Amino acid sequence: MRFGAMMPADAGITPTTWSGRSWLFALGFFMLFLYAFLYVFIVAQPLDLNIEDA
């Protein structure tokens, strides 16, 4: 990876800001996935969808 191309000095973009944004994006995506997982296995169970039968 060429860090010189990623962070021009005049743009004010540092690897810390990029890593911070990527971590926030990854954390947000993980929490959305976890929320969907909990929704399916906790909220959808009493709805009698017969997930185990499929």
C-alpha positions in Angstrom: 0.0 0.0 0.0 1.3 3.4 -0.9 0.6 5.7 2.1 1.9 8.7 0.1 -1.0 8.3 -2.3 -3.5 7.7 0.5 -2.6 10.8 2.6 -1.7 14.0 0.7 -0.2 16.5 3.1 -2.4 19.4 1.8 -5.7 17.4 2.3 -5.3 17.0 6.0 -6.1 13.3 5.9 -4.1 11.1 8.2 -4.0 7.3 8.6 -5.6 7.8 12.0 -8.7 9.4 10.5 -9.0 6.7 7.9 -8.6 3.9 10.4 -11.1 5.6 12.7 -13.6 5.8 9.9 -13.1 2.2 8.8 -13.4 1.0 12.4 -16.6 3.0 12.9 -18.0 1.6 9.6 -17.0 -2.0 10.6 -18.5 -1.5 14.1 -21.7 -0.1 12.6 -22.0 -3.0 10.1 -21.3 -5.5 12.8 -23.9 -4.1 15.1 -26.5 -4.1 12.3 -25.7 -7.7 11.6 -25.9 -8.6 15.3 -29.2 -6.7 15.6 -30.6 -8.7 12.7 -29.3 -11.9 14.2 -30.9 -11.2 17.6 -34.2 -10.2 15.8 -34.4 -13.5 13.9 -33.6 -15.7 16.9 -35.5 -13.8 19.6 -38.3 -11.9 18.0 -39.1 -14.2 15.2 -39.2 -17.4 17.4 -42.6 -16.6 19.1 -44.1 -15.9 15.6 -44.0 -19.6 14.9 -42.2 -19.4 11.6 -41.0 -23.0 11.9 -37.3 -22.2 11.3 -36.1 -25.6 12.5 -38.5 -27.3 10.0 -37.6 -25.2 7.0 
